């Protein structure tokens, strides 16, 4: 069926032979490059997720320190340095 489609497009002069060959070469290249590109994309997403978690974890740690400061020294986070003597 695919062969008939190629032959008919050339016979009816909708495409030149070079168009068909270029399309075939592009399809083979895309098929060969897809697994490598997908692996690269997954690595990029994993790195972004790790950075995002680290940032969220650091933010949570800062918030917890702030809560500790409010409960131990009053209502202000800036009092942490005043109460701890740092």
PyMOL CGO cylinders between C-alpha atoms (Angstrom):
from pymol import cmd
from pymol.cgo import CYLINDER

trace = [
    CYLINDER, 0.00, 0.00, 0.00, 2.81, 2.44, 0.90, 0.3, 1, 1, 1, 1, 1, 1,
    CYLINDER, 2.81, 2.44, 0.90, 4.61, 1.63, -2.33, 0.3, 1, 1, 1, 1, 1, 1,
    CYLINDER, 4.61, 1.63, -2.33, 1.46, 2.32, -4.34, 0.3, 1, 1, 1, 1, 1, 1,
    CYLINDER, 1.46, 2.32, -4.34, 1.11, 5.69, -2.64, 0.3, 1, 1, 1, 1, 1, 1,
    CYLINDER, 1.11, 5.69, -2.64, 4.70, 6.64, -3.48, 0.3, 1, 1, 1, 1, 1, 1,
    CYLINDER, 4.70, 6.64, -3.48, 4.38, 5.51, -7.08, 0.3, 1, 1, 1, 1, 1, 1,
    CYLINDER, 4.38, 5.51, -7.08, 1.05, 7.29, -7.53, 0.3, 1, 1, 1, 1, 1, 1,
    CYLINDER, 1.05, 7.29, -7.53, 2.31, 10.60, -6.13, 0.3, 1, 1, 1, 1, 1, 1,
    CYLINDER, 2.31, 10.60, -6.13, 5.27, 10.50, -8.50, 0.3, 1, 1, 1, 1, 1, 1,
    CYLINDER, 5.27, 10.50, -8.50, 3.14, 9.34, -11.46, 0.3, 1, 1, 1, 1, 1, 1,
    CYLINDER, 3.14, 9.34, -11.46, 0.55, 12.06, -10.90, 0.3, 1, 1, 1, 1, 1, 1,
    CYLINDER, 0.55, 12.06, -10.90, 3.35, 14.59, -10.53, 0.3, 1, 1, 1, 1, 1, 1,
    CYLINDER, 3.35, 14.59, -10.53, 2.39, 15.71, -7.02, 0.3, 1, 1, 1, 1, 1, 1,
    CYLINDER, 2.39, 15.71, -7.02, 5.96, 15.04, -5.84, 0.3, 1, 1, 1, 1, 1, 1,
    CYLINDER, 5.96, 15.04, -5.84, 9.37, 14.54, -7.36, 0.3, 1, 1, 1, 1, 1, 1,
    CYLINDER, 9.37, 14.54, -7.36, 11.45, 11.48, -6.52, 0.3, 1, 1, 1, 1, 1, 1,
    CYLINDER, 11.45, 11.48, -6.52, 13.82, 13.64, -4.49, 0.3, 1, 1, 1, 1, 1, 1,
    CYLINDER, 13.82, 13.64, -4.49, 10.86, 14.76, -2.32, 0.3, 1, 1, 1, 1, 1, 1,
    CYLINDER, 10.86, 14.76, -2.32, 10.04, 11.16, -1.51, 0.3, 1, 1, 1, 1, 1, 1,
    CYLINDER, 10.04, 11.16, -1.51, 13.68, 10.33, -0.74, 0.3, 1, 1, 1, 1, 1, 1,
    CYLINDER, 13.68, 10.33, -0.74, 14.10, 13.42, 1.45, 0.3, 1, 1, 1, 1, 1, 1,
    CYLINDER, 14.10, 13.42, 1.45, 10.91, 12.58, 3.34, 0.3, 1, 1, 1, 1, 1, 1,
    CYLINDER, 10.91, 12.58, 3.34, 12.07, 9.01, 3.86, 0.3, 1, 1, 1, 1, 1, 1,
    CYLINDER, 12.07, 9.01, 3.86, 15.47, 10.19, 5.09, 0.3, 1, 1, 1, 1, 1, 1,
    CYLINDER, 15.47, 10.19, 5.09, 13.82, 12.64, 7.50, 0.3, 1, 1, 1, 1, 1, 1,
    CYLINDER, 13.82, 12.64, 7.50, 11.55, 9.90, 8.84, 0.3, 1, 1, 1, 1, 1, 1,
    CYLINDER, 11.55, 9.90, 8.84, 14.50, 7.56, 9.44, 0.3, 1, 1, 1, 1, 1, 1,
    CYLINDER, 14.50, 7.56, 9.44, 16.48, 10.34, 11.14, 0.3, 1, 1, 1, 1, 1, 1,
    CYLINDER, 16.48, 10.34, 11.14, 13.55, 11.27, 13.39, 0.3, 1, 1, 1, 1, 1, 1,
    CYLINDER, 13.55, 11.27, 13.39, 12.95, 7.62, 14.30, 0.3, 1, 1, 1, 1, 1, 1,
    CYLINDER, 12.95, 7.62, 14.30, 16.62, 7.14, 15.19, 0.3, 1, 1, 1, 1, 1, 1,
    CYLINDER, 16.62, 7.14, 15.19, 16.92, 10.39, 17.17, 0.3, 1, 1, 1, 1, 1, 1,
    CYLINDER, 16.92, 10.39, 17.17, 13.67, 10.05, 19.15, 0.3, 1, 1, 1, 1, 1, 1,
    CYLINDER, 13.67, 10.05, 19.15, 14.98, 7.75, 21.95, 0.3, 1, 1, 1, 1, 1, 1,
    CYLINDER, 14.98, 7.75, 21.95, 18.04, 9.95, 22.56, 0.3, 1, 1, 1, 1, 1, 1,
    CYLINDER, 18.04, 9.95, 22.56, 15.93, 13.11, 22.60, 0.3, 1, 1, 1, 1, 1, 1,
    CYLINDER, 15.93, 13.11, 22.60, 13.40, 11.53, 24.94, 0.3, 1, 1, 1, 1, 1, 1,
    CYLINDER, 13.40, 11.53, 24.94, 16.15, 10.43, 27.36, 0.3, 1, 1, 1, 1, 1, 1,
    CYLINDER, 16.15, 10.43, 27.36, 17.65, 13.92, 27.29, 0.3, 1, 1, 1, 1, 1, 1,
    CYLINDER, 17.65, 13.92, 27.29, 14.25, 15.49, 27.96, 0.3, 1, 1, 1, 1, 1, 1,
    CYLINDER, 14.25, 15.49, 27.96, 13.62, 13.16, 30.92, 0.3, 1, 1, 1, 1, 1, 1,
    CYLINDER, 13.62, 13.16, 30.92, 17.02, 14.08, 32.42, 0.3, 1, 1, 1, 1, 1, 1,
    CYLINDER, 17.02, 14.08, 32.42, 16.19, 17.77, 32.07, 0.3, 1, 1, 1, 1, 1, 1,
    CYLINDER, 16.19, 17.77, 32.07, 12.82, 17.26, 33.78, 0.3, 1, 1, 1, 1, 1, 1,
    CYLINDER, 12.82, 17.26, 33.78, 14.42, 15.23, 36.59, 0.3, 1, 1, 1, 1, 1, 1,
    CYLINDER, 14.42, 15.23, 36.59, 17.00, 17.95, 37.18, 0.3, 1, 1, 1, 1, 1, 1,
    CYLINDER, 17.00, 17.95, 37.18, 14.30, 20.61, 37.29, 0.3, 1, 1, 1, 1, 1, 1,
    CYLINDER, 14.30, 20.61, 37.29, 12.25, 18.51, 39.72, 0.3, 1, 1, 1, 1, 1, 1,
    CYLINDER, 12.25, 18.51, 39.72, 15.26, 18.00, 41.99, 0.3, 1, 1, 1, 1, 1, 1,
    CYLINDER, 15.26, 18.00, 41.99, 16.02, 21.72, 41.97, 0.3, 1, 1, 1, 1, 1, 1,
    CYLINDER, 16.02, 21.72, 41.97, 12.38, 22.48, 42.70, 0.3, 1, 1, 1, 1, 1, 1,
    CYLINDER, 12.38, 22.48, 42.70, 12.26, 20.05, 45.63, 0.3, 1, 1, 1, 1, 1, 1,
    CYLINDER, 12.26, 20.05, 45.63, 15.47, 21.44, 47.05, 0.3, 1, 1, 1, 1, 1, 1,
    CYLINDER, 15.47, 21.44, 47.05, 14.08, 24.95, 46.85, 0.3, 1, 1, 1, 1, 1, 1,
    CYLINDER, 14.08, 24.95, 46.85, 10.80, 23.88, 48.45, 0.3, 1, 1, 1, 1, 1, 1,
    CYLINDER, 10.80, 23.88, 48.45, 12.68, 22.01, 51.19, 0.3, 1, 1, 1, 1, 1, 1,
    CYLINDER, 12.68, 22.01, 51.19, 14.85, 25.02, 51.93, 0.3, 1, 1, 1, 1, 1, 1,
    CYLINDER, 14.85, 25.02, 51.93, 11.79, 27.24, 52.02, 0.3, 1, 1, 1, 1, 1, 1,
    CYLINDER, 11.79, 27.24, 52.02, 10.08, 24.86, 54.41, 0.3, 1, 1, 1, 1, 1, 1,
    CYLINDER, 10.08, 24.86, 54.41, 13.15, 24.81, 56.67, 0.3, 1, 1, 1, 1, 1, 1,
    CYLINDER, 13.15, 24.81, 56.67, 13.16, 28.59, 56.72, 0.3, 1, 1, 1, 1, 1, 1,
    CYLINDER, 13.16, 28.59, 56.72, 9.47, 28.67, 57.56, 0.3, 1, 1, 1, 1, 1, 1,
    CYLINDER, 9.47, 28.67, 57.56, 10.00, 26.18, 60.38, 0.3, 1, 1, 1, 1, 1, 1,
    CYLINDER, 10.00, 26.18, 60.38, 12.83, 28.30, 61.79, 0.3, 1, 1, 1, 1, 1, 1,
    CYLINDER, 12.83, 28.30, 61.79, 10.51, 31.28, 61.64, 0.3, 1, 1, 1, 1, 1, 1,
    CYLINDER, 10.51, 31.28, 61.64, 7.80, 29.39, 63.51, 0.3, 1, 1, 1, 1, 1, 1,
    CYLINDER, 7.80, 29.39, 63.51, 10.33, 28.40, 66.15, 0.3, 1, 1, 1, 1, 1, 1,
    CYLINDER, 10.33, 28.40, 66.15, 11.39, 32.01, 66.52, 0.3, 1, 1, 1, 1, 1, 1,
    CYLINDER, 11.39, 32.01, 66.52, 7.80, 33.16, 66.92, 0.3, 1, 1, 1, 1, 1, 1,
    CYLINDER, 7.80, 33.16, 66.92, 7.01, 30.57, 69.57, 0.3, 1, 1, 1, 1, 1, 1,
    CYLINDER, 7.01, 30.57, 69.57, 10.23, 31.02, 71.53, 0.3, 1, 1, 1, 1, 1, 1,
    CYLINDER, 10.23, 31.02, 71.53, 10.84, 34.76, 71.35, 0.3, 1, 1, 1, 1, 1, 1,
    CYLINDER, 10.84, 34.76, 71.35, 7.65, 36.49, 70.37, 0.3, 1, 1, 1, 1, 1, 1,
    CYLINDER, 7.65, 36.49, 70.37, 5.88, 37.39, 67.17, 0.3, 1, 1, 1, 1, 1, 1,
    CYLINDER, 5.88, 37.39, 67.17, 8.77, 38.51, 64.98, 0.3, 1, 1, 1, 1, 1, 1,
    CYLINDER, 8.77, 38.51, 64.98, 11.12, 36.32, 62.98, 0.3, 1, 1, 1, 1, 1, 1,
    CYLINDER, 11.12, 36.32, 62.98, 13.82, 38.97, 63.33, 0.3, 1, 1, 1, 1, 1, 1,
    CYLINDER, 13.82, 38.97, 63.33, 13.87, 38.33, 67.07, 0.3, 1, 1, 1, 1, 1, 1,
    CYLINDER, 13.87, 38.33, 67.07, 15.54, 34.99, 66.37, 0.3, 1, 1, 1, 1, 1, 1,
    CYLINDER, 15.54, 34.99, 66.37, 18.90, 36.76, 66.16, 0.3, 1, 1, 1, 1, 1, 1,
    CYLINDER, 18.90, 36.76, 66.16, 18.11, 38.83, 69.24, 0.3, 1, 1, 1, 1, 1, 1,
    CYLINDER, 18.11, 38.83, 69.24, 17.00, 35.87, 71.36, 0.3, 1, 1, 1, 1, 1, 1,
    CYLINDER, 17.00, 35.87, 71.36, 19.76, 33.50, 70.29, 0.3, 1, 1, 1, 1, 1, 1,
    CYLINDER, 19.76, 33.50, 70.29, 22.50, 36.06, 70.86, 0.3, 1, 1, 1, 1, 1, 1,
    CYLINDER, 22.50, 36.06, 70.86, 23.93, 35.66, 67.34, 0.3, 1, 1, 1, 1, 1, 1,
]
cmd.load_cgo(trace, "trace")
